[in-house]
Amino acid sequence: MKKVIIAIDGPAASGKSTTARLLAQRLGYVYLDTGAMYRACALQAARLGIDLRNVERVAAMVDTIALQVLFTDGVNHIILDGEDVSELIRSPKISDLASAISALPPVRLKMVELQRRIASGGGFILDGRDIGSYVFPNAEIKFFLIADPDERARRRLLELEARGVRASFEEVRTDLIQRDKNDRERSLAPLVQAEDAVLVDTTGLSIESQVEKLHQTVLQRLESL
C-alpha cells in the first residue's frame, strides 16, 4: 500500500500529538513532532540570551542551528548541538518561548524547510498548526482536530501535573486561549483548517476513540488512492 503524508492540525491540547503518535504506530508510519523542533529553537535562543524581539539575531541563530531529529522505536529524539534535549524542551518556560519564536518568519521558514526534507518521501504523520495548509498543502490525508477550551485546559493541566508543574485551571485556560489567538493571527502560516481537512471534535473522546476514528478514515482514504 502506498505510503503517504498525513497532516494533523489544530489548536493546542486538542489531542494532536498523542493521536498522531499512536496512529503512526498502528499504520507503521513515522511520527514527526514538529512542535519539538520549535521548542529546540526556543531553547537555543534562551541559552544564547537572545531577545526574541531582535528578529535579526534570531534569524542568524536558526541559520546556523545544528538541529537533528532521530527516530527510535517511534520516539522523536531532538538533538541540539549534539545533545539530546528531548526532556529539556518540555518545561513551561520553553513552551512559552516556543509559541513566540514559532511565529517569527525566519524560524518558521527554516523549520518548514527541514520538515519537508525529512518527510518528503511519505510514510510520515506530522502534527502542528499549519501542516496541511502550509507545510504539506498536497498531503494526501489531512485532519483538523478541535476541542472545547475547558476540555483542552483540563488535558493540559493533567500533563503539567504529571511533570510536577503546578498551575491553576484558569491560568492554563487563559494561556491556551491566548495561544490560539496568537496562532490564528500570525502573519505567516496561521492556524487554519485546510479546505480538504477532515474536522474532528475530540471533546469527550478518549485517546483510543480519537485514534480509532482517524485510523478508520485513513484506511478508507488509502483504499481509494
Contacts in CASP RR format, 6 or more apart in sequence:
PFRMAT RR
TARGET T0000
AUTHOR 0000-0000-0000
METHOD contacts of the structure
MODEL  1
MKKVIIAIDGPAASGKSTTARLLAQRLGYVYLDTGAMYRACALQAARLGI
DLRNVERVAAMVDTIALQVLFTDGVNHIILDGEDVSELIRSPKISDLASA
ISALPPVRLKMVELQRRIASGGGFILDGRDIGSYVFPNAEIKFFLIADPD
ERARRRLLELEARGVRASFEEVRTDLIQRDKNDRERSLAPLVQAEDAVLV
DTTGLSIESQVEKLHQTVLQRLESL
1 222 0 8 1.000
2 222 0 8 1.000
2 225 0 8 1.000
3 29 0 8 1.000
3 121 0 8 1.000
3 122 0 8 1.000
3 123 0 8 1.000
4 122 0 8 1.000
4 123 0 8 1.000
4 139 0 8 1.000
4 140 0 8 1.000
4 141 0 8 1.000
4 222 0 8 1.000
4 225 0 8 1.000
5 119 0 8 1.000
5 121 0 8 1.000
5 122 0 8 1.000
5 123 0 8 1.000
5 124 0 8 1.000
5 125 0 8 1.000
5 126 0 8 1.000
5 136 0 8 1.000
5 139 0 8 1.000
5 140 0 8 1.000
5 141 0 8 1.000
6 20 0 8 1.000
6 23 0 8 1.000
6 27 0 8 1.000
6 29 0 8 1.000
6 123 0 8 1.000
6 124 0 8 1.000
6 125 0 8 1.000
6 126 0 8 1.000
6 139 0 8 1.000
6 140 0 8 1.000
6 141 0 8 1.000
6 142 0 8 1.000
6 143 0 8 1.000
6 218 0 8 1.000
7 125 0 8 1.000
7 126 0 8 1.000
7 127 0 8 1.000
7 131 0 8 1.000
7 132 0 8 1.000
7 135 0 8 1.000
7 136 0 8 1.000
7 139 0 8 1.000
7 141 0 8 1.000
7 142 0 8 1.000
7 143 0 8 1.000
7 194 0 8 1.000
7 197 0 8 1.000
8 16 0 8 1.000
8 19 0 8 1.000
8 20 0 8 1.000
8 23 0 8 1.000
8 125 0 8 1.000
8 126 0 8 1.000
8 127 0 8 1.000
8 128 0 8 1.000
8 131 0 8 1.000
8 142 0 8 1.000
8 143 0 8 1.000
8 144 0 8 1.000
8 145 0 8 1.000
8 214 0 8 1.000
9 16 0 8 1.000
9 127 0 8 1.000
9 128 0 8 1.000
9 129 0 8 1.000
9 130 0 8 1.000
9 131 0 8 1.000
9 132 0 8 1.000
9 133 0 8 1.000
9 142 0 8 1.000
9 143 0 8 1.000
9 144 0 8 1.000
9 145 0 8 1.000
9 191 0 8 1.000
9 193 0 8 1.000
9 194 0 8 1.000
9 197 0 8 1.000
10 16 0 8 1.000
10 127 0 8 1.000
10 128 0 8 1.000
10 129 0 8 1.000
10 144 0 8 1.000
10 145 0 8 1.000
10 146 0 8 1.000
10 191 0 8 1.000
10 193 0 8 1.000
11 129 0 8 1.000
11 146 0 8 1.000
11 147 0 8 1.000
11 152 0 8 1.000
11 176 0 8 1.000
11 179 0 8 1.000
11 180 0 8 1.000
11 183 0 8 1.000
11 191 0 8 1.000
12 152 0 8 1.000
12 156 0 8 1.000
12 176 0 8 1.000
12 179 0 8 1.000
12 180 0 8 1.000
12 183 0 8 1.000
13 147 0 8 1.000
13 152 0 8 1.000
13 153 0 8 1.000
13 155 0 8 1.000
13 156 0 8 1.000
13 159 0 8 1.000
13 176 0 8 1.000
14 145 0 8 1.000
14 146 0 8 1.000
14 147 0 8 1.000
14 152 0 8 1.000
14 202 0 8 1.000
15 145 0 8 1.000
15 147 0 8 1.000
15 155 0 8 1.000
15 202 0 8 1.000
15 207 0 8 1.000
15 210 0 8 1.000
16 127 0 8 1.000
16 128 0 8 1.000
16 145 0 8 1.000
17 33 0 8 1.000
17 127 0 8 1.000
18 207 0 8 1.000
19 127 0 8 1.000
19 145 0 8 1.000
19 202 0 8 1.000
19 207 0 8 1.000
19 210 0 8 1.000
19 211 0 8 1.000
19 214 0 8 1.000
20 31 0 8 1.000
20 125 0 8 1.000
20 126 0 8 1.000
20 127 0 8 1.000
21 31 0 8 1.000
21 33 0 8 1.000
21 74 0 8 1.000
22 207 0 8 1.000
22 211 0 8 1.000
23 29 0 8 1.000
23 31 0 8 1.000
23 125 0 8 1.000
23 211 0 8 1.000
23 214 0 8 1.000
23 215 0 8 1.000
23 218 0 8 1.000
24 30 0 8 1.000
24 31 0 8 1.000
24 74 0 8 1.000
24 125 0 8 1.000
25 31 0 8 1.000
25 74 0 8 1.000
26 211 0 8 1.000
26 215 0 8 1.000
27 125 0 8 1.000
27 215 0 8 1.000
27 218 0 8 1.000
28 123 0 8 1.000
29 123 0 8 1.000
29 124 0 8 1.000
29 125 0 8 1.000
30 71 0 8 1.000
30 74 0 8 1.000
30 119 0 8 1.000
30 123 0 8 1.000
30 124 0 8 1.000
30 125 0 8 1.000
31 74 0 8 1.000
31 76 0 8 1.000
31 124 0 8 1.000
31 125 0 8 1.000
31 126 0 8 1.000
31 127 0 8 1.000
32 69 0 8 1.000
32 76 0 8 1.000
32 115 0 8 1.000
32 118 0 8 1.000
32 119 0 8 1.000
32 124 0 8 1.000
32 125 0 8 1.000
32 126 0 8 1.000
33 69 0 8 1.000
33 76 0 8 1.000
33 78 0 8 1.000
33 127 0 8 1.000
34 111 0 8 1.000
34 115 0 8 1.000
34 126 0 8 1.000
34 127 0 8 1.000
34 128 0 8 1.000
34 131 0 8 1.000
34 135 0 8 1.000
35 98 0 8 1.000
35 102 0 8 1.000
35 127 0 8 1.000
35 128 0 8 1.000
36 69 0 8 1.000
36 76 0 8 1.000
36 78 0 8 1.000
36 86 0 8 1.000
36 89 0 8 1.000
37 67 0 8 1.000
37 69 0 8 1.000
37 78 0 8 1.000
37 111 0 8 1.000
37 114 0 8 1.000
37 115 0 8 1.000
38 98 0 8 1.000
38 101 0 8 1.000
38 102 0 8 1.000
38 107 0 8 1.000
38 111 0 8 1.000
39 78 0 8 1.000
39 89 0 8 1.000
39 90 0 8 1.000
39 94 0 8 1.000
39 95 0 8 1.000
39 98 0 8 1.000
40 65 0 8 1.000
40 67 0 8 1.000
40 78 0 8 1.000
40 80 0 8 1.000
40 85 0 8 1.000
40 89 0 8 1.000
41 61 0 8 1.000
41 62 0 8 1.000
41 65 0 8 1.000
41 67 0 8 1.000
41 98 0 8 1.000
41 101 0 8 1.000
41 102 0 8 1.000
41 107 0 8 1.000
41 111 0 8 1.000
42 89 0 8 1.000
42 94 0 8 1.000
42 97 0 8 1.000
42 98 0 8 1.000
42 100 0 8 1.000
42 101 0 8 1.000
43 80 0 8 1.000
43 85 0 8 1.000
43 88 0 8 1.000
43 89 0 8 1.000
43 94 0 8 1.000
43 97 0 8 1.000
44 61 0 8 1.000
44 65 0 8 1.000
44 80 0 8 1.000
44 81 0 8 1.000
45 52 0 8 1.000
45 58 0 8 1.000
45 61 0 8 1.000
45 97 0 8 1.000
45 101 0 8 1.000
46 93 0 8 1.000
46 94 0 8 1.000
46 97 0 8 1.000
48 61 0 8 1.000
50 57 0 8 1.000
50 58 0 8 1.000
50 61 0 8 1.000
51 57 0 8 1.000
52 58 0 8 1.000
52 97 0 8 1.000
52 100 0 8 1.000
52 101 0 8 1.000
52 104 0 8 1.000
55 104 0 8 1.000
55 106 0 8 1.000
58 101 0 8 1.000
58 104 0 8 1.000
58 106 0 8 1.000
58 107 0 8 1.000
59 104 0 8 1.000
59 106 0 8 1.000
59 107 0 8 1.000
62 106 0 8 1.000
62 107 0 8 1.000
62 110 0 8 1.000
62 111 0 8 1.000
63 106 0 8 1.000
63 110 0 8 1.000
65 80 0 8 1.000
65 110 0 8 1.000
66 80 0 8 1.000
66 81 0 8 1.000
66 82 0 8 1.000
67 78 0 8 1.000
67 79 0 8 1.000
67 80 0 8 1.000
67 114 0 8 1.000
68 78 0 8 1.000
68 79 0 8 1.000
68 82 0 8 1.000
69 76 0 8 1.000
69 77 0 8 1.000
69 78 0 8 1.000
69 79 0 8 1.000
69 118 0 8 1.000
70 76 0 8 1.000
70 77 0 8 1.000
70 79 0 8 1.000
71 77 0 8 1.000
76 86 0 8 1.000
77 84 0 8 1.000
77 86 0 8 1.000
78 84 0 8 1.000
78 85 0 8 1.000
78 86 0 8 1.000
78 89 0 8 1.000
79 85 0 8 1.000
88 94 0 8 1.000
89 98 0 8 1.000
90 163 0 8 1.000
92 160 0 8 1.000
92 165 0 8 1.000
92 167 0 8 1.000
99 179 0 8 1.000
99 182 0 8 1.000
99 183 0 8 1.000
100 182 0 8 1.000
101 107 0 8 1.000
102 108 0 8 1.000
102 111 0 8 1.000
103 182 0 8 1.000
103 183 0 8 1.000
103 186 0 8 1.000
103 187 0 8 1.000
103 188 0 8 1.000
105 187 0 8 1.000
105 188 0 8 1.000
108 188 0 8 1.000
108 189 0 8 1.000
109 188 0 8 1.000
112 134 0 8 1.000
112 135 0 8 1.000
112 189 0 8 1.000
115 126 0 8 1.000
115 135 0 8 1.000
116 135 0 8 1.000
116 136 0 8 1.000
118 124 0 8 1.000
119 126 0 8 1.000
119 136 0 8 1.000
126 135 0 8 1.000
126 136 0 8 1.000
129 183 0 8 1.000
129 189 0 8 1.000
129 190 0 8 1.000
129 191 0 8 1.000
130 189 0 8 1.000
130 190 0 8 1.000
130 191 0 8 1.000
130 192 0 8 1.000
131 139 0 8 1.000
131 142 0 8 1.000
132 139 0 8 1.000
132 142 0 8 1.000
132 194 0 8 1.000
132 197 0 8 1.000
133 189 0 8 1.000
133 192 0 8 1.000
133 193 0 8 1.000
133 194 0 8 1.000
134 189 0 8 1.000
135 189 0 8 1.000
137 194 0 8 1.000
140 221 0 8 1.000
140 225 0 8 1.000
141 217 0 8 1.000
141 218 0 8 1.000
141 221 0 8 1.000
141 222 0 8 1.000
142 194 0 8 1.000
142 196 0 8 1.000
142 197 0 8 1.000
142 198 0 8 1.000
143 197 0 8 1.000
143 198 0 8 1.000
143 199 0 8 1.000
143 200 0 8 1.000
143 214 0 8 1.000
143 217 0 8 1.000
144 193 0 8 1.000
144 194 0 8 1.000
144 197 0 8 1.000
144 198 0 8 1.000
144 199 0 8 1.000
144 200 0 8 1.000
145 200 0 8 1.000
145 201 0 8 1.000
145 202 0 8 1.000
145 210 0 8 1.000
146 199 0 8 1.000
146 200 0 8 1.000
146 201 0 8 1.000
146 202 0 8 1.000
146 203 0 8 1.000
147 155 0 8 1.000
147 201 0 8 1.000
147 202 0 8 1.000
147 203 0 8 1.000
147 204 0 8 1.000
148 203 0 8 1.000
149 173 0 8 1.000
149 176 0 8 1.000
149 177 0 8 1.000
150 173 0 8 1.000
151 202 0 8 1.000
151 203 0 8 1.000
151 204 0 8 1.000
152 173 0 8 1.000
152 176 0 8 1.000
153 169 0 8 1.000
153 172 0 8 1.000
153 173 0 8 1.000
153 176 0 8 1.000
154 169 0 8 1.000
156 172 0 8 1.000
156 176 0 8 1.000
157 167 0 8 1.000
157 169 0 8 1.000
157 172 0 8 1.000
160 166 0 8 1.000
160 167 0 8 1.000
160 172 0 8 1.000
180 191 0 8 1.000
183 190 0 8 1.000
183 191 0 8 1.000
184 190 0 8 1.000
184 191 0 8 1.000
184 192 0 8 1.000
193 199 0 8 1.000
198 217 0 8 1.000
200 210 0 8 1.000
200 213 0 8 1.000
200 214 0 8 1.000
202 210 0 8 1.000
205 213 0 8 1.000
END
